[in-house]
Amino acid sequence: MIPILVALPLLVAFLVTLFETLKVKEGKIKSVFLAGILLPWVIFIHTATKLPLSEIVGNHAKEAGIQVSLDIYNFYFILAELILFSLVAVYSMSYFKQRAKNGKIYALLLLMHAGLLGAFISRDLFNYYIYMEVASVSSFALVALSDEKGAKKAAYKYLAFSLVASYLFIFAIGIIYLKTGYLNVELIKSSVTVSREINVALAVAFSALILKAGIFPLHFWLPDAHSKAPNPISALLSGIVVKAPIYGMLLLYLALPIRKSLLNLLTLIAFSSMLIGVIFALLQKNAKRLLAYHTVSQMGYVLLGIATSNPLGAIYYAFAHTLFKGGLFLSIGTLINAQKTKDLESLTYRHDKILMISIIMLSLAIGGISPFVGAFGKKLLLSNLSGIQLYLFYIAGVGTLVSFTKLNYYLMKQGKAVKSDLTQKVLSLIIAVLTLAFGVYFGLVISYRDLLVILVAILTFWLLQRVGFFNITLKKYFGESMEEIGREVNAYMVLYSLFLLVLLLQSF
Amino acid sequence: MINAETAGIVIMLIGLYGLITKRNLIKQVLAINVISTGLVLFFVGTGYVENAEVPILPQQAVVDPLPATLMLTTLVVDVAITSLALALILRMRREER
């Protein structure tokens, strides 16, 4: 039953491409596309009552077949994927309506849908990689779709780094297969003995997945790709595509014993990503780049969950992040569509009460304010922290709030009234309400301590503005020509090799 | 004697060297392809069993067929991504003019 979840969007992707070639009317293609996005819901709701579920595709023996599961480890990933994709699908139909011939875009979106679902249900390392790659390839193409200057270059950089990371990930899978003889997560767990080779495999695999998840210091491709993609695609990339590597880390965590030294290193990486992501975000003037840098920071939180052996924290925080970051990209994207600028100085939501409410709600959610969904993930993450880690965690949280205070401060100013699309506004509001609804469902209540945190954040913002911190502009080191892109790839590849070397050295 | 796995890793490192030193984007795509070739060799090497036969008919000892099968899938991904990368480079050049 579970594999059908993936088969449906794949089949519809094929049909959409076929209909496009046969010159079927756009309206019909749209309804077929929507059916492909929404059909997995039927299977999901049907199976969700019988958790946990597990089966081998084609009823082969466990050693020979591919295992797929639906249980606590992936339930929230799939739920988040389905919610975000359903909303973004409707949003994209409104966003791309000026273009003729959108069949290819719809087919790519469906392929990404199938790829992500396939990756999230998989309990087999190689099968997981293949589906993640399906999703990545469609996202490269979708980033390149944007008409914005530099989008093709962003897509090329994304492709090059992501591809090298993928090869290293398969290389790590190869080592694991060589040592254990299995690709299935449960079988690996039952037959693995700790050895140096396994440690090397883990180091290589984690470095690859950290790059694909866009965590500092391997985040260099992310701000460009996520900010230059078309708005609904940005929501998908930041919302859910970066969660696929996180699920891979979870599979590795379930399959293999990870050494304490690697976990400590991952904790360090997670904290640096959380803090440095926020600092970069504070300095951005482009609304979408600001959100993209927050993804770097927030993925640090998710990695922290895995690094502190707290998979539930990672899962719930990843779920929360999908909702609010997807929502932020959709709602700010709506403003950008209407006002035709990404500059924070000229964007405004003063005349748009619906967007104002949803952006404020989502800003509170990303800041981890109770009773929004982010607070639940944070509470779980906090349970395994102690000492200085707690303070760093709080600093990153306040930093996020300061950055969103800045966003709202700029958006609140007066400006000329421009009408934005109603469908897009309503979708943004729906996702904002969902962040609140899930928070309440997880049993969160209004906490007065959070009000204090907001106050501290506003004060810090005021101080930083007085000092002139926000006037600092970051100089771009690399230019825009093709030669420069080549140099940029060279430089970051050196950085990646060094990072890999550090992870490898600790595994001996 | 050098075995297939070691040779594969060396070829992957050569590809990485290409990515670090070459500025031409087409050459970078080729370097990525070199990495993938090394990877294929590594995988085929992991399935090798000394003095074993081709895994077609049930025989006494056969080499492990799974790694080779996995690599077929990877090769398909390679072809798709290489063409996408080249198409992107063409578009970038057109934008530059």
Interface residues (C-beta under 8 A of the other chain):
Chain A: F126 I130 E133 V137 F140 A141 A144 K149 K152 K153 A155 Y156 L159 A160 L163 V164 S166 Y167 I170 F171 G174 Y177 L178 S481 M482 E483 I485 G486 R487 V489 N490 M493 V494 S497
Chain B: E5 M12 L16 L19 I20 T21 K22 R23 N24 L25 Q28 V29 I32 I35 S36 L39 F42 F43 T46 L66 P67 L70 T73 T74 V77 A80 I81 L84 A85 L88 I89 R91 M92 R93 E95 E96
